[in-house]
Amino acid sequence: MSVIEVNHLTKDYGHGRGIFDVSLQVEKGEVFGFLGPNGAGKTTTIRHLMGFSNPQKGNATINGLSCNRQTGKILENVGYLPGEVALPEALTGNQFIRMMQGLRDSHDRQRTQHLLDIFQLDPSGKTKRMSLGNKRKLAVITAFLADPDILILDEPTSGLDPVMQEVFIDFMKEEKRRGKTILLSSHIFSEVDAICDTIAIIKDGKIVSTVKADDIRHNQNKMFHIVFESASEVNRFRNESGITVSYSDPEKHIAEVGVHDSEINRLIATMPKYHVESFREMKFTLESYFMRFYEKSA
């Protein structure tokens, strides 16, 4: 059984806003990336997992427990980092940490200091006067204080500077090695690509693709961008070469072809028959895969 399961979850706020028939599964020890821009439905899905919202259709479970009926039991072993951090302004960072330790019944001073050292945070000042980055660091630290087995992180590096984003990614890699089960929502390709095992792309409240990260990193289908000397050469290549052309624009003298690794030698052997100005591989990345879905019209 999956640790986290979302089954046909629907919450329609009207005017195309919400989530629609969303399903996903996160296995034990897996890092699952939930990728999409702001407003795509990532946070709405996570709020249902945390029991903050009830679905109109479908259901969500964590460790087999219903997210909207057994929230208290679920939260005993889940670390949660919200996308928008709202801290009590009257407290210092230290007071907030102690409050969260009491709520989680976790008083491991060594782990607390370890997290403070990693994220380079002095928690002595009032949260009201903290920068956005320090507020985010404090939220990250309290999410990991109790060393939970399951982590649900909504845009975790939002507000962190580039150096601290790298620190967070390294920290997440270590948590992954320790066997944590992690659901991470983000719109940052490098973050998702660096640590996730499985990636779901969400658009307009619907999951449009779920893919293994290694299938993208080690994709055997390659794309090549070719610039010809003339429009007639583009047309001749398209009609005579026997190579499938994915896209062409004769006016700009360009064509793009997709071939499997096993067919690359045949493509290269074909090219001397045509007048070519340039020939280059188009690197297949998570970003280029993602944009396939977002460049298409609804």
N, C-alpha and C positions, 0 to 999 in steps of 0.2 A: 504493500500500500504506500502511496506517495505521502510524504510528510505534509505538503501543502497541496490542496486540491481546490480548484475553482471550476464549477460545472454549470455551464449555460447561464452565467450570471447576467442579469439585465436590470438596469436602473435608468429609466427614461425621464429626463428632466424637461423634455420638450424642445422643439426647435433644433433637433439633431444633437442635443447635448446629452451626455451620459455614457453608459456602456451597454453593449447589445450582444447577448449570447456569447459572452467571454468565457472561455475554458482554458485552463492551464494546469500542469502538474509539476511539482518540484520534488525530486527524489532526495532521499537522505544523503547528505554530504555534497549535494549539487549547488552550484552557484547559478542562479537563473536570472538573466537580464531581461528587463521589461523596458523596451526601447521605443521612444516616441517623443514628439515635441510637447510643449506645454498645451494642455487642453485636449490631449488625445484620449485620456481616460485612465492613465496610470494611477493617479492619486485616488480616483473614485473606486477603482478595484481594490487598492490597498486599504481604504477606509472600510470596505466590506470585510476584508480579512481581519481587521482589528476590531470588528464588531461595532463600529461607529455608525454604520448605516445598514438598513435592512433592504434586501433585494426585492424587486417586484416579481422576478422569476429566478429560478436557479438557486444554488447554494454554494457555500464555501466551508471547507474544513481544514483544521490544522491538527495533526496527529489523531485524525479521526473524530475530533470534537467539533461541534457546530460553532462557527464563528459568531453567529448572532444569538445563540442560546447558552453557550458555555464559555463566554469571553474571559471571565475571571480565572477559570482553570487554565485556559490557553496561555494567558499572559504570565503565568508562573514560569514559563520556559521560553518566552519570546522577548527578544530585544527589538525595540521599535524606534526608528528615527523618522520623525515627520518631515515633510517637505518644507513647511513653514514653521520656524521655531518661535514660540511665544513663551518667554520665561517670566516668572514672578519678579517684578522690578524691585521689590522691597528687600530681596535677599541678595547676599553675596554669592559668588560662585561656590565657595566652600559650603555655605548653608544649603544651597540647592543640591549639591552632591550628597550631603548628609541626609537631606530629606528623601532623595531618591534611594539612598542606601536603606533607609528605614522602610520605605514602601516595598522594596524588593527583598527585604530581610537579608541584605548582603553587606557585610562590613569588612571586606578583605582590603585592608589598608595598602598592602603590597601591590595588589592589582590596580587599585586606584592611582597610586603614585606612578606605576608603570605606564598607565594610560596618559597621565598628565605629562610625563616625560616625553612620551612618543609624540604627542600633539603640541608640545611646547606651550602649555597654558598655565598662567598664574591665575588661580581662581579666587584670589583674595578680594578683588574689587566687586562692587555692586554690578549685578547683571544689567541694570539700567544704563550703565555707562560703558558697557562692553561694545566693541565693534561687532559688525555682522559676522566677521570671520571667527572671533572669539566665542560668540554665542553659538555658532555652529560647532566649534570644537567642544564646547561644554555639552551640547546635545549629543554629540558622537560619544563622548566619554561616558555619559550616563546611560546611553543605550547599551554599552558593552560592559558596564560595571559588574553585573551579576554573572558574567561569562555564560550567557545563554547558549543553548544548542541551536536555536533557530533565530535568524535575524531578518527583519523586514525593514528595508532602508529605502526611503523615498527621496530621490535626488540628494544623496548623501554629501556630495562635495559642493553643493550650491553654497556660494559665499566664501569658499576657501580659495586662497591664492594658489597659483600654479605649483609652487613648491610643496605646499601642504596637501594639494591634491595627489601628488606623487607619494607623499608620506602615507596618505590614506590608502592608496592602491597597494603599496607594499604591506601595510598592515592587513588589508583584506586577503592578500595572498597567503599570509601566515595563518589567518583564521581559516582559510580554505584548507590549508595543509593539516590543520587540527580537526578537520572533519565537520565543520559547521555547515548547516543548511541555510542558504542565503537567497532571499529574493530582493533584487536590487533594481529600482527603477531609475532611469537616467535618459538624458538626451545627448550625453557626451560619448561619442564613438570610442575614443581611446580608453575610457574608463571601462566600458562594457567589454571591449575586445580584450583588455588586459587580464580580466579575472573571471569572465563568465564561461560556463560550459554549454548552456543552452540559451538562445535568445529568441524572445517573442517580440515581433514588431506590431505595434498597435496604431491604428489610424481611424479617426472619427468614431472612437468607441468600439472598434472591432479589431480582433487580432487577424492580421492579413498574412502573417507568415510565422512559423516556429521552426527554427533551424539550429543544428548543432554548430557551435562556434568553429570546431575543427573542419567542418565541411566548407566553411568560408576560407579559413586560413590555408587549407590544402586543396583548394578547388582544382579539379583536373580539366576544367573547361577554361580556355584562355581567350581573351579578346584582343584583337589587333586593330590599330588605327593606321590606315594607309592613305597617303596623299599622292595622287597621280598628277601627271603633267597637264592633263586636259579632261574635259567632260567626256569626250569620246572614249578615252581610256577607261574611265570609271564604268561607262556603259558596256564596253567590251569585256571588262573583267567580270562584271555582274552577269553577263549573258553567256560567256564562253568558258569561264574558268572551272566550273563545276564546284566552286566553293560557295557555301551558303553565306550570303551577305545579310548581316543583321540590320544595317542602316547605311544609306548612301545619300550624298548630296552632290550630284554632278556639277552644279554651278560652283561649288566650293572645291571640287576635284577630290572629294574624300569618300572613303568607304570604311565601314567597320565590319569585321568578320569574327565569328565565334567558332573556335575549333577545339576538339578534344586533344589532350596531350599526344595521343597516338597519331593525330592527323597533322601535327605541326610541320613535320618534314615535307609532307606533300604540299602544304601551303608555301613553304619556302622555295621548293623546287619549281613552283608555278610562277613565282614573282618575276624572274628574268624575262618572261614573255611579254611583260608590260612595262611601260615607261613610268617609273615610280620615283617620286621625289623624296619621300620618307616613309619609313615603316617602323612602327614601335608597338610594344605590348602595352595594353591598358591594364594597369594593376587592379586586380579584383580585391576589393576591401569590403569591410563591413559597411562603410559609408556608401560605397557604390551599390552594394546590394540593397541597402535601405532606401536609397534614392530611386530605385526602380519602382517602388510602391508610391513614393511621394511625388514623383514627376508625372505619374499618370493622373488623368482626370478621374473624378469620382465616378 
